[in-house]
Amino acid sequence: LFPPELRFAVLKFFNKIISMFSSYCYFDITEIDGVNTNELYNAVQLYLSSSVSISGSRLSLTRALNSSAITFGLTNNDTILDTFKGVTVLWEHVVTQRQAQTFSWRPLPDEKRGFTLRIKKKHKNLILDSYLDYIMEKANDIRRKNQDRFLYTNSRGGSLDSRGNPWESVPFKHPSTFDTLAMDPLKKTEIMEDLKDFANGQTFYQRTGRAWKRGYLLYGPPGTGKSSMIASMANYLGYDIYDLELTEVHNNSELRKLLMKTSSKSIIVIEDIDCSINLSNRKRSKGNDGSTGRSYHDPDMRSGSGCAVGHSGEDGGNWITLSGLLNFTDGLWSCCGSEKIFVFTTNHIEKLDPALLRSGRMDMHIFMSYCSFAALKILLHNYLGYEEGDLEGEILKQVEDVIDKAEITPADVSEVLLKNRRRKEKAVGELLEILNERAERKLMNSGAVENDLDDVADEEQEKRALESPKDVCDCEQESCNKGDKEEKLNKVT
Ligand SMILES: Nc1ncnc2c1ncn2[C@@H]1O[C@H](COP(=O)(O)OP(=O)(O)OP(=O)(O)O)[C@@H](O)[C@H]1O
């Protein structure tokens, strides 16, 4: 009977009267704010989905694209209580039908959704100051945990995608975790604790005025699990990985741009660092065929035994230099965004510039060693299902005795176990054979090296003796075969 204008005016009047006497105030968070999606709405939905106090008997279930987890939330017009810093608030999920639109730039959903937050007026400031920030932060964490992580690479060589991003991404699905990683358990625990301290260390880093970042240098022979360690770190912390291919970066400023486009809570990896930068800061040179582009940074490359080459710019004189890289990890640019981990790997730590190894540069140097017996136990458990109690017996005792002498990588052990994973006994027997063989070979090689060293020492001694025959022969007589000695000296020389 009443026209809408009058209804609206009456309602407004009553609301005003009610709010004057009510001790509560209300905040509406709508799904769509004008024509844009309201980020806060999504965050609240995610945050409430993690709340254990949902009491409704009907919940809505969602699984986002690329996500491996299912989240639940409030159904239409349901309510939930939440407590923050001792203050209880009430959330209501309000869903109403949208009135027919005459025109819109963007088709809007038929339903109008939003959350209404009810709080006591006296708590308004506390809630507005920190509660909403807390919700945004929590929602990001949940998103990260649910969402499969991403592996980014700059393999396009500096070109940008349609959104101006130099990084290409794929879902990161590496199954390596600290449980599957074979290494000394004490060392493993130390690394895990270090990572956790870092991830939970926001207050510490703020208090001490340090950039919230950490550097790890992984070094050791190929096949000892450096890449597996990086994947385990990412899976443990729930971080994305940026695999920085330095051979695709033309100069320091491009490097800086790449860094600016990395997100927080990420691990930035440079593999085989000894092969990737112009460690000697040598000037860029033309290739043998006179072409510009690639030139050799690593002397080993010339003999064909080295690793990947670095990259030189087309515009002459442009290089990724060590100082550029250190700015990247250490300087002002390293702090864009926060909560970042830098990981460098190398098979040849001795080739690295001492500037990179200096204390404070890389916070932790982690040696990925050959497979120890403790690490082997983890592989036996993972591949063959051995439990601690099964790891006894004569054959395993023999394995324990020989494994350090054999210097075998976890990758090689994994191969043997994988091949024989259906036959436990055979697997360990074959492993023992391989270990014995390797240990024997190592021993013979070291014996041969020792003999060679002895030979060199003998020859040296002989040479010295011949150069000063008097030292070994006091005789001054003509009959002393000095001539013979001279001839012998020439031969030795
Ligand atoms: N410590 C380890 N624990 C468990 N598995 C390992 C370990 N080390 C190596 N492996 C196995 O060997 C494979 C190769 O290892 P990975 O690539 O991690 O070694 P790497 O040290 O990074 O080698 P490279 O220096 O050649 O890159 C892995 O996929 C994994 O199956």
The ligand as an SDF file (V2000), in Angstrom:
LIG
                    3D

 31 33  0  0  0  0  0  0  0  0999 V2000
   69.4680  -36.3690   -0.1430 N   0  0  0  0  0  0  0  0  0  0  0  0
   68.5610  -36.9960   -0.9360 C   0  0  0  0  0  0  0  0  0  0  0  0
   67.4460  -37.5220   -0.4140 N   0  0  0  0  0  0  0  0  0  0  0  0
   66.5480  -38.1520   -1.1660 C   0  0  0  0  0  0  0  0  0  0  0  0
   66.6850  -38.3150   -2.4920 N   0  0  0  0  0  0  0  0  0  0  0  0
   67.7640  -37.8090   -3.0740 C   0  0  0  0  0  0  0  0  0  0  0  0
   68.7610  -37.1260   -2.3290 C   0  0  0  0  0  0  0  0  0  0  0  0
   69.7440  -36.7540   -3.1720 N   0  0  0  0  0  0  0  0  0  0  0  0
   69.3760  -37.1690   -4.3780 C   0  0  0  0  0  0  0  0  0  0  0  0
   68.2090  -37.8090   -4.3500 N   0  0  0  0  0  0  0  0  0  0  0  0
   67.5260  -38.4200   -5.4890 C   0  0  0  0  0  0  0  0  0  0  0  0
   68.3080  -38.1630   -6.6390 O   0  0  0  0  0  0  0  0  0  0  0  0
   67.6280  -37.3250   -7.5690 C   0  0  0  0  0  0  0  0  0  0  0  0
   68.5760  -36.2110   -8.0060 C   0  0  0  0  0  0  0  0  0  0  0  0
   68.8750  -35.3930   -6.8910 O   0  0  0  0  0  0  0  0  0  0  0  0
   68.9660  -33.8140   -6.9500 P   0  0  0  0  0  0  0  0  0  0  0  0
   68.6200  -33.3150   -8.3090 O   0  0  0  0  0  0  0  0  0  0  0  0
   68.2090  -33.2480   -5.8090 O   0  0  0  0  0  0  0  0  0  0  0  0
   70.5130  -33.6440   -6.6990 O   0  0  0  0  0  0  0  0  0  0  0  0
   71.4290  -32.3510   -6.9250 P   0  0  0  0  0  0  0  0  0  0  0  0
   72.4410  -32.3590   -5.8410 O   0  0  0  0  0  0  0  0  0  0  0  0
   70.5800  -31.1590   -7.0730 O   0  0  0  0  0  0  0  0  0  0  0  0
   72.1300  -32.6880   -8.2830 O   0  0  0  0  0  0  0  0  0  0  0  0
   72.7720  -31.6470   -9.3580 P   0  0  0  0  0  0  0  0  0  0  0  0
   73.8650  -30.9180   -8.6790 O   0  0  0  0  0  0  0  0  0  0  0  0
   73.2210  -32.5480  -10.4520 O   0  0  0  0  0  0  0  0  0  0  0  0
   71.6320  -30.7550   -9.7660 O   0  0  0  0  0  0  0  0  0  0  0  0
   66.4110  -36.7980   -6.8430 C   0  0  0  0  0  0  0  0  0  0  0  0
   65.3100  -36.7110   -7.6920 O   0  0  0  0  0  0  0  0  0  0  0  0
   66.1580  -37.8060   -5.7460 C   0  0  0  0  0  0  0  0  0  0  0  0
   65.3320  -38.8400   -6.2390 O   0  0  0  0  0  0  0  0  0  0  0  0
  1  2  1  0
  2  3  1  0
  2  7  2  0
  3  4  2  0
  4  5  1  0
  5  6  2  0
  6  7  1  0
  6 10  1  0
  7  8  1  0
  8  9  2  0
  9 10  1  0
 10 11  1  0
 11 12  1  0
 11 30  1  0
 12 13  1  0
 13 14  1  0
 13 28  1  0
 14 15  1  0
 15 16  1  0
 16 17  2  0
 16 18  1  0
 16 19  1  0
 19 20  1  0
 20 21  2  0
 20 22  1  0
 20 23  1  0
 23 24  1  0
 24 25  2  0
 24 26  1  0
 24 27  1  0
 28 29  1  0
 28 30  1  0
 30 31  1  0
M  END
$$$$
